[in-house]
Amino acid sequence: MKKFILLFIILSLTTIFCSKKQITEEKIHHISPEADKLHQFFTICNSDIKKAVKVISDNKMIAVLTHLKKMDMEGRKYYLLERENLTDMIKSVTEGTYSDLILVNNSGVIIYTMINDEIFGKSVKHHYKDTALNACFNKSTDSDLYINDVTIFPVTNGSPKLFVSLPDKIDNYVRGIFIIQIDVEIIEKLMGEKITIIGQDGKLKISKNREAILTDYIYWDKLNIININNITKQNFEVENKKYIYYPYNFNTLSWIVISEN
């Protein structure tokens, strides 16, 4: 009888312990499928740019392209061959879809672009001083991965884009900066029509209304901005339409995702 009671106690304790263990190890649910999509997207961008910079570094492409840029017509001829070669190498190690790939040497000169001949050979410090290209050049030399929030590029007659940059760096010496250009249309399609993304400055970043991007969000006064980074989800209602919103942060991005229910 004593053995039976002892066995019962042991089995009971084991059941309680296992039960607690299962609760402890239960997976934490993510804030939303949309936030998961965003995180996956920027995680791929982060992985892609690191792989691309390794290809650039291993093949000493900054030195090669800088040399060709200094040559006359023959340099232009061989540059076109190297451009095609580098584009193929980068695409072979990346997953994402990017509207352009840009390489800037440590003098600030654009020595490679996948498609935009207009910017090739120009200085980001002079020709594109007040643009995302110069911001990426300056920020990436000080840090590592840098994401420039949504901006219009080119400034005149351009469209909204994001730029992600990473230096080709050996020890503390920066040989150049690699930049990937992302059209906001890619993120817009990823998120769906019911999702709007704004910055913590109140400006629209991702919206189905493309013309409204970088203008003020009309329901800004409905949001609890003071505590935005201390919440998971909050909601508001306007004209019988219900919305939920929550913060999303990745690297230098600080966004608020708003979903229409």
N, C-alpha and C positions, 0 to 999 in steps of 0.2 A: 504494500500500500504506500509506504514511504517512498519507494522507488518510483511509483506511478506519479505521486504528487510532485516529486523533484523533476521528473521528465516533463510534466505538464507546465511547470514554472519555466523551465529552460525553453520549451517550445513557444510559450507565450512571449518571453523576452525577445526571442529571436524574431518572432513575427512583428513585434513592436519596432525593433531595431531596423529590420528590413523596410518596414513601412515608412519610417522616418527617413531612411536613406533614399528611398524612391522619391519622396517629396523634395528632398534637398537637391537631387540631381535632375529634377524635372526641368525641361528646357524653358528658358525665358522667352515669352512671346515678343516679337519685335513690335515696334510702335505701329507700323502699318505696312502693307505690301508695297505701297509707293515709296516709303523710306528705304525699304530693302532694295528696290530697283535702283534708287539713287545711289545707295551705298555700293551696290554691285557695279554700277556704271563707273563711278569714280575710282573704285578699286582696280578695275580693268585699265583705266587711264593711267593710274599710278604704276601698275605693272608694265604696261606698254611703253611708257616713256623711259623707264629704267632699262628695259631691253634694247630700245632704240639707241639710247646713249651708249650702251655697251658696244653695240655694233659700230657706232660712229667712232668711239674711242679705240677699239681693237683695230680698225682699218685706217686710223689716223686721218679721217676724212676732213677734219678742220684744216690741218696743215696742207693737204692735197688741194682742197677747194680754194683756200686762200692763195696758194701759189698760182693756180689757174686764173683766179680773178685778176691777178697782177699782170698776166700776159695779155697780148693783143688779140687779134682774130683767132689765132691758133688756140689760145686759152679758151675762147668762147666755144670753139669746136669741141675740144676735149671736155669742157664743162658739161655740155649736153649729154655726153656719154656717161660721165660720172654721176650726173643727176639721175639718169635712168637707173644706173647701177645701185646708187644709194637708196632710191625709192623702193626698188625691188627687195633690197636687203632689209629695210625697215618693215615693209609690209609682210615679210616672211616671219617676223618675230612678234607682230602685234595682232590684236584681235579687233580693236575698235574701228569705227568708221569716222575718219577725220577729214575736214574740208581742206586743210592744208597742213604741210609739215615744213618747218622753217628752221634754218640753222644760222646762228649769228656767231662770228668769231669774237675774240676778246677785245677787238678794237671797236666792236659795235656794228660791223659791216655784215649785211645779209649775204651769205655766200652760198646759200641753197634754199630753194623753195620748190615744193612739189609741183605747183601749178601757176603761181602768181609771178609772172615775169616783170610786172610793174614795180614790185618792191625789190627785185634782185639787184644787188650791188649798191644799195643805198644804206645810209647809216641810220640806225634806230635812234641815235643820240641827236641827230640833226633833222633828218627828214620826217621822223616819226616820234619826235620828242614827247608830245602829249598824248601818246597812244599806249595801248596795252603792250605793244612790242617793246617799247623802252622800259615800261614798268617791269616786264618779265626779265629784261636784261639786267636791270638794277637789283631787283629783288632776288633773283636766282644766284647772283654772285655773292650775296650776303648770306643767304640760307641755302636750302636745297630745293625740294619740290615747292613750287609756288603756283597757285591758281589765281588768275586775274578774273574777277567777277565779270558778269555780263557787261559788254560795252559795244558800241557801234563801231565797226571797222569795215572798210575805211571810214574815216570821220564824215566825209561827204559821200552821199549816195551808197553808204554801206548797209550792212545788216547786223543784227545782234549776234554776238559771238562770245565764247569763253576761250581763254588761252591758258594752257598748262605748260610750265617750263621746268627744265632741270639742267644743271650745268654738267659739262664734260670736265671733270675735275681730277687732277692727279695731286695727291696730298692736299696742299692748300692753293695750288695753282690752277686757275680756271682757264681752260683753253677756249671755251666758247659755251654758248647756251643753245639748247635744242627746245623748240616750242611746237606744241601741237595745237591746232586751231579747231574749235568745235562749234558748229552751228547750233543755235538753241533749238532749232527744229528737231534735232535728234532727241533731245531731252523731252521736248514737248510731246513728241509721238510716244516716247517711252512711258510718260506719265498718264497720258489720256486727257480727254477734253474737260473732265470735271476737276482737274487739278490746276491750281494757280500757285506759283511760288513768288514770294516777295523777299526782299532783303530786310534786314533790321533797320534800314534807313527809310522803309516804307515804299520803296520803289519796286515796281513790277520787274521780275527777272525772267520768269517763264509764264507765258499766257497764250491761250488760243487766239487772242486778239494781238497779233504781232505788232501792230502800229502803236499799241499802248505800252509796250515794253519800255522801261526806264521812266515811265510817268508815275505819279502818285497813285497808290492803291486806294480806291474809293471808300473802302470800309475800314481804313486804318484805325479810326477812332473806336471801333468795336473790339479791338484786340487788347489783351492784357500784356502790353509790351514790357512793363517794368519787371514782371516775373517770368518772362517768356522762356528763359533758359533754365528755370527751376520747375517747369511743368512737363507733363507727358502730353496730354491732350486737353484742349478746351474747346468750347463751342460758342457760336453766336447765331442769331437768326435775323434775317432781313427780308421783308415782304414775303413771309411764309416760306422762305427758303432757309434750310438749315446748313450750317457749315461747321466743320471741325478744323482745328489748326494745331500745329506743334512745331517745335524748332528742329532744324536739321543743320548739323555742322560737319564740315569735312575740310581739313587743312585750313586755308584762309577763308573759306566760304562760311557765311553765317546767314542761313536762310530760314524762312518760315513757310511751311507747306500748308496750303489751305485746300480742303476738299469739300466740294458741294455734295451733300447727301441726297 
